[in-house]
Amino acid sequence: MEGFYLNKYDLLIIGGGPAGITLTKNIKNKRDIGIMRPEDHSMIYCAMPYVIEDLLPYEKTLKTDKIVTETGADLIRDLAVEIDFENKLVKTAKGDQYAYNELIIATGADPILPPIEGVELDGVMTFKSENDLKEILDIVSSGVKNVSVVGAGAIGIELAQALNEKGIKTNLIDMMPTVLPNMLEAEIAEAAEKELKELGINLYLDKRVVELRGDSALESIILDDQAKIESELVVFAVGMKPNVNFLKESSLEIAADGILVNEKMETNIEDVYAAGDCVQFESGITDEVISGKLATNAVAMGRVLAANLLDGNRSYKGFYNGAATKVGKYFVGGTGLTEKLAAEKYEIVTAQAEFKTAFPIMPFAKDVKLKLIVNKADRKVLGGQIISGEPVTDKVDKITMAVQYGLDVDQLLDFNYSSQPYQSFYPAHNLLVKAAEEAVKKLDS
């Protein structure tokens, strides 16, 4: 790869997703930056289901190129296919080469298509890219009658609701016994499952897809109990794999879940960094490797790395994986360790609080329930979950803050909160404080 190069950058970023965009916006014109991506557009991926159900126009999910070019960076529309780390050169699919002083790999992750019989059939796909969205929109407009979504995580649930909203018979399949198994305990997920059924979505939980049948196009799905589900489209939302295949034969250290980096986002190669879904990292709670392929994690990594590339000294603290979704009339979210995961490593207690989202005398007040998972040994919060008739991300973030900064439930008893008839329970109490009180009672009993 030695020789001619099209351009040389002080800082070359491979990847135009959340991590790459965050880096460009935070560094701005303080470094000479090139950012490379093969896609026509960067997208707001989590908004894609809402295009399908006509809540949003397609164009609203497309990020304008100005988001990076206005910072002074060069946008390179090309795909990196090889990196010569010794000579600091990146080769692209178009046959061009770009040189760099420092390199950031932020290539993201791709959806997994499981290795089962029939995955090559027409009508079998994943859901992540602009092309995926276009394909589903075309299929929906063609008059498809039966569709299936495999994977009852946030993406799968949002997509299933969108397809169901279009009047299409929709099946949601997951090998776990509950929906949102990485976010919610069974007792919290129960209301979400009931809501999905009331919406008309057919749930197949604790079931595994073993075969896809059809001549050239999908006709049916076979489950592990030999049940047959008629389906002309199946979308797999069963996980993500780091987009690092083009680096497998290089000297870059790569593990099962991505590129290995330290807390400064440095790889094993000098002047080479990585951030976002393409990296492997640890839990901020247990220090053990966990998956954390969320846009919010990628943005946080990008901020840390941007600061360090401008002579800062910040460290990325790990994944806490606060997340939320909407299931019919419910808003749900979770963060930190679930009860099941926490119990594998710690002796724990759990505590719940149930209030209203506004003063109970207000006619629109809705139910809200919060659960905390607490370490018996040091009384610190390990995680929490919430289900409500109103948005929950602000409450999820409060729990994340408690987990991230090592607050114990005794400290939460002193939490100074606000109150207002439209927006909270009475001044007499607070959801988080009440859950902490219940935890303290159990710990002290």
C-alpha positions as CSV (number, residue, x, y, z in Angstrom):
1,M,0.0,0.0,0.0
2,E,3.0,2.3,-0.1
3,G,3.2,5.2,-2.5
4,F,0.6,7.7,-3.8
5,Y,-2.2,8.9,-1.6
6,L,-5.1,11.2,-2.5
7,N,-4.9,13.3,0.7
8,K,-3.3,13.3,4.1
9,Y,-5.1,14.2,7.3
10,D,-3.8,15.0,10.8
11,L,-6.8,13.0,12.0
12,L,-8.7,10.5,9.9
13,I,-11.9,9.0,11.2
14,I,-13.3,5.9,9.7
15,G,-17.1,5.8,10.3
16,G,-19.8,8.4,10.1
17,G,-22.1,7.2,13.0
18,P,-22.6,8.6,16.5
19,A,-18.9,8.2,17.6
20,G,-17.5,9.7,14.4
21,I,-19.9,12.6,14.3
22,T,-19.3,13.3,18.0
23,L,-15.5,13.4,17.5
24,T,-15.8,15.7,14.5
25,K,-18.2,18.1,16.3
26,N,-16.1,18.2,19.5
27,I,-12.7,18.7,17.8
28,K,-14.0,21.0,15.1
29,N,-11.3,22.9,13.2
30,K,-8.7,22.4,15.9
31,R,-7.3,19.5,13.9
32,D,-7.3,18.8,10.2
33,I,-9.9,16.1,10.0
34,G,-11.2,13.7,7.3
35,I,-14.2,11.5,8.1
36,M,-14.9,8.5,5.9
37,R,-18.2,6.7,5.5
38,P,-19.7,4.7,2.6
39,E,-23.3,5.4,3.3
40,D,-25.3,8.1,1.4
41,H,-26.5,9.5,4.7
42,S,-25.8,9.2,8.4
43,M,-29.2,8.2,9.9
44,I,-31.1,8.5,13.1
45,Y,-31.4,4.7,13.3
46,C,-33.7,4.6,16.4
47,A,-36.3,6.7,14.5
48,M,-36.6,4.3,11.6
49,P,-39.6,2.3,12.9
50,Y,-41.6,5.6,13.2
51,V,-41.2,6.2,9.5
52,I,-42.8,2.8,8.8
53,E,-45.9,3.7,10.9
54,D,-46.1,7.1,9.3
55,L,-45.3,9.1,12.4
56,L,-42.3,10.6,10.6
57,P,-41.4,11.4,7.0
58,Y,-38.5,9.4,5.7
59,E,-36.3,12.5,5.3
60,K,-36.5,13.3,9.0
61,T,-34.3,10.3,9.8
62,L,-31.4,11.5,7.5
63,K,-28.7,13.6,9.1
64,T,-27.5,16.4,6.9
65,D,-23.8,16.3,5.8
66,K,-23.4,19.8,7.3
67,I,-23.3,18.2,10.7
68,V,-19.7,17.3,10.0
69,T,-18.7,19.6,7.1
70,E,-19.6,22.8,9.0
71,T,-16.9,21.8,11.5
72,G,-14.3,22.2,8.8
73,A,-13.9,18.4,8.3
74,D,-13.7,16.8,4.9
75,L,-16.4,14.2,4.2
76,I,-15.1,11.2,2.2
77,R,-17.8,9.0,0.7
78,D,-16.0,5.8,0.5
79,L,-15.5,2.4,2.2
80,A,-12.2,1.6,4.0
81,V,-11.1,-1.9,2.9
82,E,-7.6,-2.1,4.2
83,I,-5.3,-0.3,6.6
84,D,-1.5,-0.2,6.5
85,F,-0.7,0.7,10.1
86,E,3.0,0.7,9.5
87,N,2.9,3.3,6.7
88,K,-0.3,5.0,8.1
89,L,-2.4,4.5,4.9
90,V,-6.1,3.6,4.4
91,K,-7.1,2.0,1.2
92,T,-10.7,2.4,0.0
93,A,-13.2,0.5,-2.2
94,K,-12.8,3.1,-4.9
95,G,-9.0,2.3,-5.1
96,D,-7.9,5.5,-3.4
97,Q,-5.5,5.9,-0.5
98,Y,-5.5,8.3,2.4
99,A,-2.7,9.0,4.7
100,Y,-3.0,10.0,8.4
101,N,-1.0,11.1,11.4
102,E,-3.6,9.7,13.8
103,L,-6.4,7.3,13.0
104,I,-9.8,6.6,14.7
105,I,-11.7,3.5,13.8
106,A,-15.5,4.0,14.5
107,T,-17.0,1.6,12.0
108,G,-19.9,0.6,14.2
109,A,-21.7,-2.8,14.2
110,D,-23.9,-4.7,11.9
111,P,-27.0,-6.8,12.7
112,I,-26.6,-10.5,13.1
113,L,-28.4,-12.9,10.7
114,P,-28.3,-16.3,12.4
115,P,-26.9,-19.3,10.5
116,I,-30.2,-21.2,10.0
117,E,-31.6,-23.0,7.0
118,G,-33.4,-20.6,4.6
119,V,-31.7,-17.3,5.5
120,E,-30.8,-16.8,1.8
121,L,-34.5,-16.5,0.8
122,D,-36.1,-13.3,-0.4
123,G,-38.0,-11.6,2.5
124,V,-35.3,-12.4,5.1
125,M,-33.5,-9.4,6.4
126,T,-32.2,-7.3,9.3
127,F,-33.0,-3.7,10.2
128,K,-30.2,-1.1,10.6
129,S,-29.4,0.7,7.4
130,E,-31.1,3.2,5.1
131,N,-31.4,0.4,2.5
132,D,-33.1,-1.8,5.1
133,L,-35.7,1.0,5.8
134,K,-36.3,1.4,2.0
135,E,-36.7,-2.3,1.5
136,I,-39.3,-2.6,4.3
137,L,-41.2,0.4,3.1
138,D,-41.4,-1.1,-0.3
139,I,-42.6,-4.5,1.1
140,V,-45.2,-2.8,3.3
141,S,-46.5,-0.8,0.3
142,S,-46.7,-3.9,-1.8
143,G,-49.5,-5.3,0.4
144,V,-47.7,-7.9,2.4
145,K,-50.1,-9.8,4.7
146,N,-48.0,-11.6,7.3
147,V,-44.7,-10.5,8.8
148,S,-42.5,-11.7,11.7
149,V,-39.9,-10.0,13.8
150,V,-37.4,-12.2,15.6
151,G,-36.0,-10.6,18.8
152,A,-38.1,-8.9,21.4
153,G,-35.6,-6.3,22.5
154,A,-36.2,-2.6,22.0
155,I,-35.6,-2.6,18.2
156,G,-37.7,-5.7,17.6
157,I,-40.6,-4.4,19.7
158,E,-40.6,-1.0,18.1
159,L,-40.5,-2.5,14.6
160,A,-43.2,-5.0,15.4
161,Q,-45.5,-2.2,16.7
162,A,-44.8,-0.2,13.5
163,L,-45.7,-3.1,11.2
164,N,-48.8,-3.9,13.2
165,E,-49.9,-0.3,13.1
166,K,-50.0,-0.6,9.3
167,G,-52.6,-3.3,9.6
168,I,-50.3,-6.2,8.8
169,K,-50.6,-9.4,10.8
170,T,-47.4,-9.3,12.9
171,N,-45.6,-12.0,14.9
172,L,-42.9,-11.3,17.5
173,I,-40.7,-14.2,18.4
174,D,-38.0,-14.5,21.1
175,M,-36.1,-17.4,22.6
176,M,-36.3,-15.8,26.0
177,P,-39.5,-16.3,28.2
178,T,-40.1,-12.5,28.5
179,V,-39.8,-9.4,26.3
180,L,-37.0,-7.0,26.8
181,P,-35.0,-9.6,28.8
182,N,-31.9,-7.4,29.0
183,M,-33.8,-4.4,30.3
184,L,-36.7,-5.6,32.4
185,E,-37.5,-8.3,35.0
186,A,-40.4,-10.5,34.3
187,E,-42.8,-8.7,36.7
188,I,-42.1,-5.4,34.9
189,A,-42.2,-6.9,31.5
190,E,-45.5,-8.6,32.1
191,A,-47.5,-5.4,31.5
192,A,-45.6,-4.7,28.3
193,E,-46.4,-8.2,27.1
194,K,-50.0,-7.8,27.8
195,E,-50.0,-4.5,26.0
196,L,-48.4,-6.0,22.9
197,K,-51.1,-8.7,22.8
198,E,-53.9,-6.1,23.2
199,L,-52.4,-4.3,20.2
200,G,-52.9,-7.4,18.2
201,I,-49.3,-8.6,18.0
202,N,-48.9,-12.4,18.2
203,L,-46.2,-13.2,20.8
204,Y,-44.1,-16.4,20.6
205,L,-41.9,-16.3,23.7
206,D,-39.5,-19.0,24.8
207,K,-39.4,-20.1,21.1
208,R,-36.5,-20.5,18.8
209,V,-36.6,-20.2,15.0
210,V,-35.0,-23.3,13.5
211,E,-35.9,-23.1,9.8
212,L,-37.2,-20.7,7.2
213,R,-39.1,-22.2,4.3
214,G,-40.0,-21.2,0.8
215,D,-39.0,-21.7,-2.8
216,S,-37.2,-18.5,-3.7
217,A,-39.1,-16.3,-1.3
218,L,-40.0,-16.8,2.4
219,E,-43.3,-18.5,3.0
220,S,-43.2,-19.8,6.5
221,I,-41.1,-19.9,9.7
222,I,-40.6,-23.1,11.7
223,L,-40.1,-22.9,15.5
224,D,-38.3,-25.4,17.8
225,D,-41.6,-26.9,18.8
226,Q,-42.4,-27.5,15.1
227,A,-45.0,-24.7,15.1
228,K,-45.3,-23.2,11.6
229,I,-45.9,-19.5,11.2
230,E,-47.0,-18.2,7.8
231,S,-44.8,-15.2,7.0
232,E,-43.8,-13.3,3.8
233,L,-41.2,-11.2,5.6
234,V,-39.0,-11.9,8.6
235,V,-36.7,-9.3,10.2
236,F,-34.1,-10.5,12.6
237,A,-33.3,-8.1,15.5
238,V,-31.2,-10.6,17.6
239,G,-28.0,-8.7,18.2
240,M,-25.1,-6.9,16.7
241,K,-21.5,-7.8,15.7
242,P,-18.7,-5.3,15.4
243,N,-17.9,-4.2,11.9
244,V,-14.2,-5.2,11.9
245,N,-13.9,-8.0,9.4
246,F,-11.6,-5.9,7.1
247,L,-9.2,-5.7,10.0
248,K,-9.1,-9.4,11.0
249,E,-5.7,-10.1,9.4
250,S,-4.0,-6.9,10.7
251,S,-1.9,-6.4,13.8
252,L,-4.8,-4.7,15.6
253,E,-5.9,-6.6,18.7
254,I,-9.6,-7.6,18.3
255,A,-11.7,-9.7,20.6
256,A,-15.1,-11.4,20.3
257,D,-17.1,-8.2,20.7
258,G,-14.8,-5.7,19.0
259,I,-11.5,-3.9,19.0
260,L,-9.6,-3.9,22.3
261,V,-9.1,-0.4,23.8
262,N,-8.1,1.0,27.1
263,E,-10.0,3.7,29.1
264,K,-8.4,6.4,26.8
265,M,-9.8,4.6,23.7
266,E,-6.2,3.7,22.7
267,T,-5.6,0.5,20.8
268,N,-2.4,-1.6,20.8
269,I,-1.1,0.4,17.9
270,E,0.4,3.8,18.4
271,D,-1.6,6.7,17.0
272,V,-4.6,4.4,16.4
273,Y,-7.8,4.7,18.5
274,A,-11.3,3.2,18.3
275,A,-14.7,4.2,19.7
276,G,-18.3,3.2,19.4
277,D,-20.0,-0.1,18.6
278,C,-16.8,-1.5,17.0
279,V,-15.0,-1.8,20.3
280,Q,-15.2,-4.2,23.2
281,F,-15.4,-2.8,26.7
282,E,-16.3,-3.5,30.3
283,S,-19.2,-2.9,32.6
284,G,-18.7,0.2,34.7
285,I,-20.2,-1.8,37.6
286,T,-18.5,-5.2,37.5
287,D,-15.4,-4.5,35.3
288,E,-16.3,-7.5,33.3
289,V,-16.7,-7.5,29.5
290,I,-20.3,-6.9,28.5
291,S,-22.1,-5.7,25.3
292,G,-22.9,-2.0,25.1
293,K,-23.8,-1.3,21.5
294,L,-25.9,1.8,22.1
295,A,-25.6,5.2,20.4
296,T,-25.4,6.8,23.9
297,N,-22.3,4.8,24.7
298,A,-20.7,5.6,21.4
299,V,-21.3,9.3,21.9
300,A,-19.8,9.1,25.4
301,M,-16.7,7.3,24.0
302,G,-16.4,9.9,21.3
303,R,-16.4,12.8,23.8
304,V,-13.7,11.2,25.9
305,L,-11.5,10.6,22.9
306,A,-12.1,14.0,21.5
307,A,-11.0,15.6,24.7
308,N,-7.9,13.5,24.9
309,L,-7.0,14.3,21.3
310,L,-7.0,17.9,22.3
311,D,-4.5,17.3,25.1
312,G,-7.1,16.3,27.7
313,N,-6.9,13.5,30.2
314,R,-10.3,11.9,30.4
315,S,-11.1,8.2,30.9
316,Y,-14.1,6.2,29.7
317,K,-15.7,4.6,32.8
318,G,-17.5,1.7,31.2
319,F,-21.0,0.6,30.2
320,Y,-24.1,1.2,32.3
321,N,-26.4,0.7,29.4
322,G,-29.3,2.9,30.4
323,A,-32.0,2.5,27.8
324,A,-35.7,3.0,27.2
325,T,-38.5,2.1,24.7
326,K,-42.2,2.5,24.2
327,V,-44.7,-0.3,24.3
328,G,-48.1,0.8,23.4
329,K,-49.4,3.1,26.1
330,Y,-46.4,2.3,28.4
331,F,-42.9,3.8,28.5
332,V,-40.3,1.4,30.0
333,G,-36.6,1.6,30.7
334,G,-33.8,0.1,32.7
335,T,-30.2,0.6,33.6
336,G,-27.3,-1.1,35.3
337,L,-27.6,-4.8,36.3
338,T,-30.9,-6.6,36.2
339,E,-31.8,-8.6,39.2
340,K,-30.8,-11.8,37.5
341,L,-27.4,-10.6,36.5
342,A,-26.8,-8.9,39.9
343,A,-27.7,-12.0,41.8
344,E,-25.0,-14.0,39.9
345,K,-22.3,-11.8,41.4
346,Y,-23.7,-10.1,44.6
347,E,-26.0,-10.7,47.5
348,I,-28.8,-8.3,46.7
349,V,-32.1,-6.9,47.8
350,T,-34.7,-5.4,45.5
351,A,-37.3,-2.7,46.3
352,Q,-40.2,-1.1,44.4
353,A,-42.2,2.0,44.6
354,E,-45.5,2.8,42.8
355,F,-46.9,6.3,42.6
356,K,-48.6,8.5,40.0
357,T,-46.9,10.6,37.3
358,A,-48.7,13.7,38.6
359,F,-50.7,14.7,41.7
360,P,-53.3,11.9,42.0
361,I,-56.0,14.5,42.0
362,M,-55.1,15.5,38.5
363,P,-57.4,13.8,35.9
364,F,-54.5,12.7,33.6
365,A,-52.3,11.2,36.3
366,K,-50.9,7.8,35.2
367,D,-49.3,4.9,37.1
368,V,-45.6,4.6,37.4
369,K,-43.5,1.8,39.0
370,L,-39.8,1.8,39.8
371,K,-37.6,-1.0,40.9
372,L,-34.1,-0.8,42.4
373,I,-31.5,-3.6,42.7
374,V,-29.2,-3.0,45.7
375,N,-25.9,-4.6,46.8
376,K,-26.4,-5.9,50.4
377,A,-22.7,-5.6,51.2
378,D,-22.2,-1.8,50.6
379,R,-25.9,-0.8,50.1
380,K,-25.1,0.7,46.7
381,V,-27.5,0.8,43.8
382,L,-26.6,-1.7,41.1
383,G,-29.5,-1.1,38.7
384,G,-33.1,-0.2,38.3
385,Q,-36.1,-0.4,36.0
386,I,-39.2,1.6,35.4
387,I,-42.6,1.4,33.7
388,S,-44.9,4.4,33.4
389,G,-47.7,6.0,31.4
390,E,-45.3,8.9,30.8
391,P,-41.8,9.1,29.4
392,V,-39.1,7.6,31.7
393,T,-35.7,8.5,30.3
394,D,-35.2,11.2,32.9
395,K,-35.8,8.7,35.7
396,V,-33.6,6.1,34.0
397,D,-30.9,8.7,33.9
398,K,-31.2,9.4,37.6
399,I,-30.8,5.8,38.5
400,T,-27.8,5.6,36.1
401,M,-26.3,8.5,38.0
402,A,-26.8,6.7,41.3
403,V,-25.1,3.6,39.9
404,Q,-22.3,5.4,38.1
405,Y,-21.3,7.5,41.0
406,G,-21.6,4.8,43.6
407,L,-24.5,6.2,45.6
408,D,-26.0,4.0,48.3
409,V,-29.7,3.9,49.3
410,D,-29.0,5.8,52.5
411,Q,-27.8,8.7,50.5
412,L,-30.9,8.5,48.3
413,L,-33.0,9.0,51.4
414,D,-31.7,12.6,51.5
415,F,-32.3,13.3,47.8
416,N,-33.8,16.8,47.4
417,Y,-36.5,16.6,44.8
418,S,-39.0,19.0,43.2
419,S,-42.7,18.7,42.9
420,Q,-45.5,20.2,40.7
421,P,-49.1,19.1,40.1
422,Y,-48.6,18.4,36.4
423,Q,-45.3,16.7,36.7
424,S,-44.8,14.7,39.8
425,F,-46.4,13.0,42.8
426,Y,-47.3,15.1,45.8
427,P,-44.5,16.9,47.6
428,A,-45.0,14.3,50.4
429,H,-42.9,11.8,48.5
430,N,-40.7,10.9,45.5
431,L,-40.5,7.7,43.5
432,L,-36.8,7.2,43.9
433,V,-36.7,8.1,47.6
434,K,-39.6,5.7,48.3
435,A,-37.8,2.8,46.6
436,A,-34.7,3.7,48.6
437,E,-36.8,3.7,51.8
438,E,-38.1,0.2,51.0
439,A,-34.6,-1.0,50.3
440,V,-33.3,0.4,53.6
441,K,-36.1,-1.4,55.5
442,K,-35.1,-4.7,54.0
443,L,-31.4,-4.1,54.6
444,D,-32.0,-3.1,58.2
445,S,-34.5,-5.9,59.1
